[in-house]
Amino acid sequence: MIRAPASPLFLQALGLVGATLAAVFVATTVVLLNLPPPTPDVYTVAEVAQVFHTGKSAQAVEGRALEIEQVDRPPAPSPTMLGHRHQMFRLSLAQVLKVSAADVVLSQDIPRAMYGPPRLPTHRPPQLGAPEQTVLFGSFKVAVRQPGGSWLMVSPRHGLMEPWQLRTLLVLGVAFIAVTPLAWWFARRIAAPISAFARGAERLGRDPDAPPLDIRGSTEVGAAVAAFNLMQERLKRYVTNRTTTMAAIAHDLRTPLTRLRFRIEAAPDDLRAKISGDLDQMEAMISSTLAFVQDVTRPVERTKLEVASLVETVMDEAAETGADAAVDRTERAVVDGDPIALKRLVANLVDNALKFGSSARGRVFAEAGMAVVEVDDDGPGVPEGEIERAFEPFQRLEGSRSRETGGAGLGLAVVRAIARGHGGEATLQNRAEGGLRARVTLPLALRGGPAKRPEPVGAAKAPDVTEAPQTVATAG
């Protein structure tokens, strides 16, 4: 049973997002308050002048590398360049380079207000003035006019991001890692009722008699669970009512059939034989219907059992009667199901293969989380347009209604009903080499207790193997 706050899923999701953002904000604020402000790179007049003299990029002592390039026009000086510090730097640079101050243009890209106080170099000797008057910090561009009219421009080499930007991203990353466990816990708490609801719905597909779901979660999940349980109850009532009606009709038909048998005694012999055959066929159909009703009311007890052993048992029982039945391939495949119903399923497949194809070859293997049972025969197969009709009740794989083939046409209908009642499926396919292949898939059991082996060869068989359907699948 999953218990979670009984509040709307929307509010829970909104709370998760809000809590995560709040946690990130708090973590980021705490880290940023404990970090020093970003400090700009510092460049002296001598470092800038050296680059102009050599014409090559150079690495500054306390800043990024300075690079030089030739441009057609200088950068436009910004209004912030009117300060005393920048004017002194420009004049000092012009004096070192021995050019006119009008030929030196200085532009700062990023205002100084974005930085904290610069770390002024204390180990360098003053260059043409006091240190605070002969340094630049941050990002800038200095251009000097050349004799031919072109300009040489020096600026710090820019990377993808500034160091302070990298530090900020690192802080955000640390905050994200810190709040990830909290977000994961919140998300699991929200998703747990939905996952439990999905597992309960899947369990109902395997076992229609499963108890109603009991899941506590958001109001949306609670409404969905209530609607699901109501649907399950209505389906059960529908199947019960339909089955009861079938039983009543089948039971009441026995009385007029008995009267007809007495009344045909006075009929001519040739007519009496034909009517008697029709009455026998109707009697068989009524008996099959009543057997179906008995299965509906039979308590179902599911257990883990090995499908391979079940198929081998049925094949051995058929071979003991002289039939051409054998198992070609088996793999361990454990399912959770009703042993009586699953044995009836396999017996119907084998019986149909022997009846219409004169031989039965079985295989059992696991594939994609399903136990697969295949039974092949050497018969004429089924027309492609008739394959689905073969699974309908009272349909026959061959056109005659002879007593030699027998049955009322419920064998494959029972197979599909049992397979679907266990969360699986039954299909037919014509083989390329001739004959028909019946294929049944059943969900593999979850790992748990030991698998139960079917009753040994020679044990009492379930009554009416060919005709009696299994109950729980009829809801589909």
Backbone torsions as a table, in degrees:
resi	resn	phi	psi	omega
1	MET	NA	130.2	179.3
2	ILE	-101.1	126.6	178.9
3	ARG	-118.1	127.5	179.8
4	ALA	-143.8	166.3	-179.6
5	PRO	-59.1	134.2	-179.4
6	ALA	-83.9	69.0	177.1
7	SER	-127.4	158.9	-178.3
8	PRO	-58.2	146.2	179.8
9	LEU	-62.6	-34.0	178.1
10	PHE	-59.8	-45.2	-179.7
11	LEU	-67.4	-36.3	177.9
12	GLN	-64.5	-44.6	178.8
13	ALA	-64.4	-41.6	177.6
14	LEU	-62.1	-41.3	177.3
15	GLY	-63.6	-37.7	178.1
16	LEU	-62.4	-47.1	179.9
17	VAL	-63.2	-45.5	-179.7
18	GLY	-62.2	-43.3	-179.9
19	ALA	-64.7	-38.7	179.6
20	THR	-66.0	-46.2	179.2
21	LEU	-62.9	-40.7	179.2
22	ALA	-63.7	-41.1	179.1
23	ALA	-64.8	-41.4	177.5
24	VAL	-63.4	-42.6	-179.9
25	PHE	-61.8	-45.5	-179.4
26	VAL	-63.4	-45.8	-178.9
27	ALA	-63.5	-42.0	-179.9
28	THR	-65.6	-42.5	-179.8
29	THR	-62.2	-43.5	-179.8
30	VAL	-62.0	-43.5	-178.8
31	VAL	-68.3	-44.0	-177.8
32	LEU	-65.3	-35.4	179.3
33	LEU	-67.9	-20.4	-179.6
34	ASN	-100.7	4.4	177.8
35	LEU	-104.6	144.3	175.7
36	PRO	-70.6	156.6	178.2
37	PRO	-65.0	155.3	180.0
38	PRO	-63.3	135.2	-178.2
39	THR	-104.9	129.2	-178.0
40	PRO	-75.3	163.2	172.6
41	ASP	-76.3	147.4	-176.1
42	VAL	-114.2	134.5	-178.8
43	TYR	-131.7	133.1	178.7
44	THR	-94.2	166.1	177.0
45	VAL	-61.3	-39.4	-178.1
46	ALA	-63.0	-39.6	179.8
47	GLU	-66.2	-42.2	179.3
48	VAL	-67.2	-43.8	-178.9
49	ALA	-63.6	-35.3	179.7
50	GLN	-61.1	-37.9	179.1
51	VAL	-67.5	-39.7	177.7
52	PHE	-65.5	-38.5	-178.9
53	HIS	-66.4	-45.4	-175.4
54	THR	-83.4	-24.7	-176.7
55	GLY	72.5	16.6	-179.8
56	LYS	-128.0	151.4	176.4
57	SER	-65.2	148.2	-178.0
58	ALA	-142.8	154.6	178.8
59	GLN	-89.9	123.5	177.9
60	ALA	-75.3	157.2	-178.2
61	VAL	-70.6	-45.0	-177.8
62	GLU	-121.2	38.0	179.3
63	GLY	-162.7	-178.2	178.0
64	ARG	-72.0	166.2	179.4
65	ALA	-63.8	142.7	176.7
66	LEU	-96.2	132.6	178.8
67	GLU	-118.1	151.8	-176.5
68	ILE	-123.1	144.1	178.1
69	GLU	-150.4	156.6	179.0
70	GLN	-97.2	132.7	-178.4
71	VAL	-130.0	160.5	-180.0
72	ASP	-80.8	-29.8	-178.9
73	ARG	-140.5	150.9	-177.3
74	PRO	-77.8	162.8	174.4
75	PRO	-70.8	151.3	179.8
76	ALA	-75.3	127.1	179.0
77	PRO	-67.5	136.2	-178.8
78	SER	-86.4	162.1	-179.8
79	PRO	-60.0	-25.3	-179.4
80	THR	-71.2	-9.9	-178.8
81	MET	-81.5	4.3	-177.6
82	LEU	-87.2	-1.7	-178.4
83	GLY	-71.9	163.5	-177.2
84	HIS	-63.0	-42.2	-177.8
85	ARG	-59.7	-46.5	-177.0
86	HIS	-69.2	-35.3	177.3
87	GLN	-65.4	-41.1	178.1
88	MET	-64.7	-38.6	177.9
89	PHE	-64.2	-42.0	-178.5
90	ARG	-65.3	-43.5	179.0
91	LEU	-65.9	-40.6	179.0
92	SER	-64.4	-40.3	179.4
93	LEU	-66.1	-40.1	178.6
94	ALA	-63.6	-38.0	179.1
95	GLN	-67.3	-40.7	-180.0
96	VAL	-67.1	-39.4	-178.5
97	LEU	-82.6	-8.0	179.9
98	LYS	60.3	49.8	175.1
99	VAL	-130.3	168.1	178.5
100	SER	-71.0	145.0	178.2
101	ALA	-61.9	-26.2	178.6
102	ALA	-70.2	-17.8	179.9
103	ASP	-90.2	4.0	179.6
104	VAL	-114.0	123.7	179.7
105	VAL	-119.6	131.6	-178.6
106	LEU	-121.0	131.9	179.6
107	SER	-136.5	134.3	178.2
108	GLN	-110.0	126.3	-177.1
109	ASP	-80.0	-40.8	-174.8
110	ILE	-113.4	126.0	179.5
111	PRO	-59.8	150.2	-178.9
112	ARG	-66.9	-21.3	-176.6
113	ALA	-63.2	-18.6	-179.6
114	MET	-76.2	-11.8	-175.5
115	TYR	-113.8	161.9	170.2
116	GLY	-82.5	-172.7	179.9
117	PRO	-65.0	135.6	-177.6
118	PRO	-71.7	152.9	172.9
119	ARG	-86.1	103.3	-178.0
120	LEU	-77.3	137.9	-179.3
121	PRO	-66.5	127.9	-179.9
122	THR	-105.4	-13.9	-176.7
123	HIS	-93.9	-5.9	-178.7
124	ARG	-94.9	145.4	175.9
125	PRO	-72.0	147.6	178.9
126	PRO	-58.2	144.3	-179.8
127	GLN	-122.8	104.0	174.5
128	LEU	56.5	42.9	177.2
129	GLY	140.8	179.2	179.1
130	ALA	-68.3	154.6	-177.8
131	PRO	-57.7	-39.2	-176.4
132	GLU	-71.4	-11.7	180.0
133	GLN	-100.1	-10.8	-173.7
134	THR	-120.7	25.6	178.1
135	VAL	-129.5	155.2	170.0
136	LEU	-125.3	152.6	174.8
137	PHE	-140.4	156.3	-177.3
138	GLY	91.4	-150.6	-178.1
139	SER	-106.6	131.2	-176.1
140	PHE	-151.0	172.7	173.9
141	LYS	-139.4	129.5	177.2
142	VAL	-121.1	123.7	-179.1
143	ALA	-119.6	140.4	179.5
144	VAL	-125.9	129.9	179.9
145	ARG	-72.2	137.7	178.2
146	GLN	-97.9	162.6	-178.0
147	PRO	-58.1	-33.6	-178.1
148	GLY	-80.1	-0.6	179.1
149	GLY	100.3	-13.2	176.7
150	SER	-79.4	177.0	-177.3
151	TRP	-129.3	141.6	169.5
152	LEU	-105.0	131.6	-176.5
153	MET	-123.8	132.5	178.3
154	VAL	-114.0	135.9	178.2
155	SER	-153.9	154.6	176.2
156	PRO	-63.4	142.2	179.3
157	ARG	-71.2	128.7	-177.6
158	HIS	-96.6	134.3	172.6
159	GLY	-96.0	-166.5	179.4
160	LEU	-65.8	-39.3	179.2
161	MET	-142.9	155.9	175.1
162	GLU	-73.3	155.4	178.9
163	PRO	-56.6	-39.9	-179.9
164	TRP	-66.9	-30.2	176.1
165	GLN	-68.5	-39.2	176.6
166	LEU	-62.9	-40.6	179.4
167	ARG	-64.8	-38.2	178.8
168	THR	-64.9	-42.5	177.3
169	LEU	-63.1	-37.7	177.7
170	LEU	-63.3	-40.4	178.0
171	VAL	-62.3	-44.9	179.2
172	LEU	-62.9	-39.3	178.2
173	GLY	-63.4	-42.4	177.9
174	VAL	-63.5	-40.2	178.6
175	ALA	-64.6	-39.5	178.8
176	PHE	-62.8	-44.4	179.1
177	ILE	-63.5	-35.8	-177.7
178	ALA	-68.2	-36.0	-176.3
179	VAL	-92.2	-7.5	-179.1
180	THR	-58.5	-46.9	177.7
181	PRO	-58.7	-38.0	178.9
182	LEU	-65.1	-44.2	178.8
183	ALA	-63.9	-39.1	179.2
184	TRP	-63.1	-42.0	-179.5
185	TRP	-64.8	-43.1	178.4
186	PHE	-62.7	-44.8	-177.9
187	ALA	-63.7	-41.9	177.8
188	ARG	-61.8	-39.1	-179.3
189	ARG	-65.5	-35.3	178.4
190	ILE	-75.2	-41.0	-173.7
191	ALA	-81.7	-18.7	-175.3
192	ALA	-58.5	-46.7	178.8
193	PRO	-63.0	-35.8	179.3
194	ILE	-66.7	-42.7	178.3
195	SER	-63.5	-40.9	178.3
196	ALA	-64.5	-36.8	177.2
197	PHE	-64.0	-42.0	178.3
198	ALA	-63.9	-41.6	178.5
199	ARG	-65.4	-38.5	178.3
200	GLY	-65.0	-39.1	177.7
201	ALA	-66.0	-39.7	178.2
202	GLU	-66.5	-36.3	177.3
203	ARG	-64.7	-37.3	178.0
204	LEU	-64.8	-34.9	176.6
205	GLY	-63.9	-32.2	177.8
206	ARG	-80.5	-34.2	-175.5
207	ASP	-138.3	97.3	-179.1
208	PRO	-61.9	-18.1	178.6
209	ASP	-91.7	13.4	179.4
210	ALA	-62.8	149.2	180.0
211	PRO	-66.4	159.0	179.3
212	PRO	-60.0	154.5	179.4
213	LEU	-72.4	144.2	177.5
214	ASP	-133.5	87.5	-175.0
215	ILE	-126.1	131.0	176.0
216	ARG	-104.4	129.9	-179.8
217	GLY	-164.1	-147.9	178.7
218	SER	-68.4	169.6	-180.0
219	THR	-63.8	-34.4	178.4
220	GLU	-66.2	-43.1	178.1
221	VAL	-65.1	-41.6	178.4
222	GLY	-60.6	-40.9	178.0
223	ALA	-65.8	-40.6	179.1
224	ALA	-65.0	-41.1	179.4
225	VAL	-64.9	-42.5	179.1
226	ALA	-62.6	-43.0	178.2
227	ALA	-65.4	-37.4	179.2
228	PHE	-65.3	-45.5	179.1
229	ASN	-63.7	-37.9	177.8
230	LEU	-65.5	-40.9	177.4
231	MET	-62.6	-43.0	178.9
232	GLN	-60.2	-43.6	-179.5
233	GLU	-65.9	-39.9	179.0
234	ARG	-66.0	-38.6	177.9
235	LEU	-63.3	-42.3	179.0
236	LYS	-62.9	-42.5	178.5
237	ARG	-64.1	-39.4	179.9
238	TYR	-62.7	-45.6	-179.4
239	VAL	-65.4	-41.7	-179.9
240	THR	-62.9	-44.6	179.6
241	ASN	-64.0	-41.9	179.4
242	ARG	-65.2	-40.9	-179.6
243	THR	-67.6	-40.8	178.0
244	THR	-61.9	-40.4	178.2
245	THR	-63.2	-43.7	178.1
246	MET	-60.4	-42.7	-179.5
247	ALA	-63.5	-41.7	-179.4
248	ALA	-64.5	-43.1	-179.8
249	ILE	-64.2	-46.0	-178.4
250	ALA	-63.0	-40.9	-179.5
251	HIS	-66.8	-42.9	-177.9
252	ASP	-69.3	-25.4	179.3
253	LEU	-70.5	-21.4	-178.9
254	ARG	-63.6	-35.9	-177.9
255	THR	-65.5	-51.9	177.5
256	PRO	-64.5	-29.6	176.9
257	LEU	-65.6	-40.5	178.4
258	THR	-63.5	-41.8	178.2
259	ARG	-63.7	-38.8	179.1
260	LEU	-62.9	-36.0	-179.6
261	ARG	-63.7	-39.4	178.3
262	PHE	-68.9	-36.8	-174.7
263	ARG	-75.4	-24.2	-178.7
264	ILE	-80.9	-3.4	179.6
265	GLU	-63.5	-28.5	-179.6
266	ALA	-87.0	-3.8	-179.1
267	ALA	-77.3	157.8	175.7
268	PRO	-57.5	156.3	-174.3
269	ASP	-60.0	-46.7	-177.0
270	ASP	-64.9	-38.7	178.0
271	LEU	-71.3	-37.2	-179.6
272	ARG	-64.0	-36.3	-179.9
273	ALA	-66.0	-41.5	179.6
274	LYS	-67.0	-44.4	-179.9
275	ILE	-65.3	-38.1	179.3
276	SER	-62.5	-38.8	177.7
277	GLY	-64.2	-41.4	177.7
278	ASP	-64.5	-39.8	178.9
279	LEU	-65.0	-38.5	177.4
280	ASP	-62.3	-41.2	179.4
281	GLN	-64.6	-42.9	177.6
282	MET	-63.4	-39.1	177.9
283	GLU	-62.3	-40.9	179.0
284	ALA	-64.7	-40.0	179.0
285	MET	-65.8	-40.2	178.7
286	ILE	-65.3	-40.4	179.3
287	SER	-64.4	-40.2	178.3
288	SER	-64.5	-39.3	179.2
289	THR	-64.9	-43.0	178.9
290	LEU	-65.9	-36.4	176.2
291	ALA	-64.1	-37.6	176.5
292	PHE	-60.9	-43.3	-179.7
293	VAL	-64.6	-38.2	178.0
294	GLN	-62.2	-37.2	178.4
295	ASP	-67.7	-33.7	179.8
296	VAL	-61.8	-40.6	-177.2
297	THR	-86.3	-6.3	-178.7
298	ARG	-74.6	130.5	176.3
299	PRO	-62.8	132.6	-177.8
300	VAL	-100.1	129.9	178.9
301	GLU	-123.4	111.5	-176.5
302	ARG	-93.6	145.1	179.2
303	THR	-150.2	166.9	177.5
304	LYS	-82.1	131.8	178.9
305	LEU	-146.6	154.0	-179.8
306	GLU	-84.6	120.5	-178.5
307	VAL	-68.1	-36.8	-178.7
308	ALA	-60.2	-45.2	179.0
309	SER	-64.2	-36.5	178.8
310	LEU	-63.7	-45.4	179.5
311	VAL	-65.3	-41.5	178.8
312	GLU	-61.9	-39.6	179.6
313	THR	-62.6	-47.4	-179.2
314	VAL	-64.6	-40.9	179.5
315	MET	-64.3	-41.6	179.0
316	ASP	-64.2	-39.9	178.5
317	GLU	-63.4	-39.4	177.7
318	ALA	-68.2	-39.6	-179.1
319	ALA	-66.2	-31.0	179.4
320	GLU	-64.2	-24.2	178.0
321	THR	-86.7	4.2	179.7
322	GLY	94.7	3.4	-179.2
323	ALA	-77.2	155.8	177.6
324	ASP	-86.9	81.2	-177.0
325	ALA	-130.7	133.1	-178.8
326	ALA	-157.1	162.3	178.2
327	VAL	-107.2	124.9	-179.0
328	ASP	-88.7	-35.2	-173.5
329	ARG	-153.8	135.2	176.6
330	THR	-138.4	141.7	171.9
331	GLU	-130.6	155.7	179.4
332	ARG	-67.5	123.3	178.3
333	ALA	-146.4	111.0	-176.9
334	VAL	-103.1	129.2	177.5
335	VAL	-122.4	162.6	177.5
336	ASP	-107.3	105.2	-174.6
337	GLY	-159.4	-176.6	179.7
338	ASP	-86.2	114.5	-176.3
339	PRO	-59.1	-40.6	-178.0
340	ILE	-65.6	-45.1	-178.7
341	ALA	-66.7	-42.8	-178.8
342	LEU	-67.6	-33.9	175.7
343	LYS	-66.9	-37.0	176.5
344	ARG	-64.5	-38.8	177.9
345	LEU	-58.8	-52.0	-178.8
346	VAL	-64.6	-40.2	-179.6
347	ALA	-63.4	-37.7	177.6
348	ASN	-65.5	-41.3	177.8
349	LEU	-61.5	-46.7	-179.7
350	VAL	-65.1	-42.1	-179.0
351	ASP	-62.9	-42.8	178.1
352	ASN	-65.5	-39.9	178.6
353	ALA	-63.0	-41.6	179.3
354	LEU	-71.7	-36.5	-175.7
355	LYS	-70.3	-42.1	-174.2
356	PHE	-108.3	-9.7	-178.6
357	GLY	-128.6	0.1	175.2
358	SER	66.8	-3.9	178.1
359	SER	-153.7	160.6	179.3
360	ALA	-142.0	125.7	178.1
361	ARG	-124.9	120.0	-174.1
362	GLY	-107.9	151.8	175.3
363	ARG	-141.5	146.6	176.3
364	VAL	-137.0	128.5	177.1
365	PHE	-156.7	166.3	179.3
366	ALA	-104.5	140.3	-177.9
367	GLU	-154.6	121.9	175.4
368	ALA	53.0	46.0	177.6
369	GLY	75.9	11.7	-178.9
370	MET	-125.6	144.4	169.6
371	ALA	-86.7	127.1	-175.2
372	VAL	-112.1	127.6	175.3
373	VAL	-117.0	124.0	178.4
374	GLU	-124.4	135.1	177.0
375	VAL	-128.4	120.5	-179.6
376	ASP	-105.2	150.4	173.1
377	ASP	-133.3	173.8	-178.9
378	ASP	-110.6	27.1	-177.7
379	GLY	-81.8	-169.7	-177.1
380	PRO	-77.6	-7.1	-177.5
381	GLY	82.2	-169.2	-178.2
382	VAL	-131.4	136.0	174.8
383	PRO	-55.1	141.7	-175.3
384	GLU	-55.4	-38.1	-179.2
385	GLY	-72.4	-11.3	-176.8
386	GLU	-104.8	-1.7	-173.3
387	ILE	-62.4	-48.1	-179.2
388	GLU	-68.0	-34.9	179.0
389	ARG	-65.0	-24.6	-179.0
390	ALA	-63.5	-22.6	180.0
391	PHE	-88.3	-5.1	179.3
392	GLU	-76.7	146.5	179.7
393	PRO	-59.8	142.3	176.1
394	PHE	64.2	21.3	172.0
395	GLN	-96.6	145.9	-178.3
396	ARG	-115.3	147.4	176.7
397	LEU	-77.7	-12.4	176.7
398	GLU	-132.9	157.3	-169.8
399	GLY	-74.1	-26.3	-175.2
400	SER	-77.9	161.9	174.3
401	ARG	-119.9	40.2	-175.1
402	SER	-72.5	155.5	178.6
403	ARG	-72.9	-21.0	-178.6
404	GLU	-64.1	-40.0	177.9
405	THR	-81.1	-33.3	174.6
406	GLY	65.0	-178.0	176.7
407	GLY	85.1	163.5	-179.3
408	ALA	-113.2	8.2	178.1
409	GLY	83.4	27.2	178.9
410	LEU	-106.2	-3.2	-173.5
411	GLY	-57.9	-55.0	-178.1
412	LEU	-72.6	-31.4	175.5
413	ALA	-61.2	-39.4	177.3
414	VAL	-66.1	-41.0	180.0
415	VAL	-59.0	-49.6	-178.6
416	ARG	-66.6	-38.4	179.4
417	ALA	-61.9	-44.3	179.7
418	ILE	-66.6	-43.5	-178.7
419	ALA	-61.3	-46.9	180.0
420	ARG	-68.8	-31.4	176.5
421	GLY	-65.7	-19.8	177.1
422	HIS	-103.4	14.2	178.9
423	GLY	81.7	17.2	-178.9
424	GLY	-115.8	-155.6	-178.1
425	GLU	-154.4	155.5	177.3
426	ALA	-127.7	134.6	-179.3
427	THR	-139.1	162.7	175.2
428	LEU	-122.5	149.5	179.9
429	GLN	-151.8	132.0	175.6
430	ASN	-75.2	130.6	180.0
431	ARG	-80.3	146.6	179.8
432	ALA	-63.9	-34.6	-179.5
433	GLU	-84.3	2.6	179.8
434	GLY	107.1	147.4	-179.3
435	GLY	95.6	-179.0	-174.9
436	LEU	-121.3	143.5	175.7
437	ARG	-117.4	121.1	173.8
438	ALA	-98.6	128.4	-174.9
439	ARG	-125.6	128.6	178.6
440	VAL	-124.5	131.6	175.7
441	THR	-115.5	136.7	179.6
442	LEU	-133.4	138.1	179.6
443	PRO	-62.6	134.4	174.8
444	LEU	-65.4	145.9	-178.7
445	ALA	-73.7	148.4	172.5
446	LEU	-67.7	150.5	-177.7
447	ARG	-63.6	130.8	-178.0
448	GLY	-163.2	-126.7	-178.9
449	GLY	-74.7	176.2	-178.9
450	PRO	-67.3	151.2	179.2
451	ALA	-79.1	145.7	179.1
452	LYS	-91.7	131.6	176.8
453	ARG	-86.3	143.0	-178.8
454	PRO	-67.2	167.6	-178.7
455	GLU	-60.9	145.9	-176.4
456	PRO	-67.7	165.3	178.4
457	VAL	-59.5	133.9	179.4
458	GLY	99.6	-10.0	178.2
459	ALA	-71.9	165.7	-178.3
460	ALA	-63.0	132.3	-178.5
461	LYS	-89.0	155.1	176.0
462	ALA	-65.4	141.5	-177.0
463	PRO	-68.0	148.6	173.1
464	ASP	52.9	59.2	-173.5
465	VAL	-59.6	-39.3	-173.7
466	THR	-77.3	-33.9	-166.3
467	GLU	-105.6	-28.5	-169.1
468	ALA	-79.1	115.7	178.9
469	PRO	-74.8	166.4	175.1
470	GLN	-98.8	155.1	-165.3
471	THR	-81.2	-56.4	-156.7
472	VAL	-63.4	-22.0	-175.1
473	ALA	-79.3	-9.7	-173.3
474	THR	-70.6	-9.6	177.9
475	ALA	-63.8	-24.1	179.0
476	GLY	-78.3	NA	NA
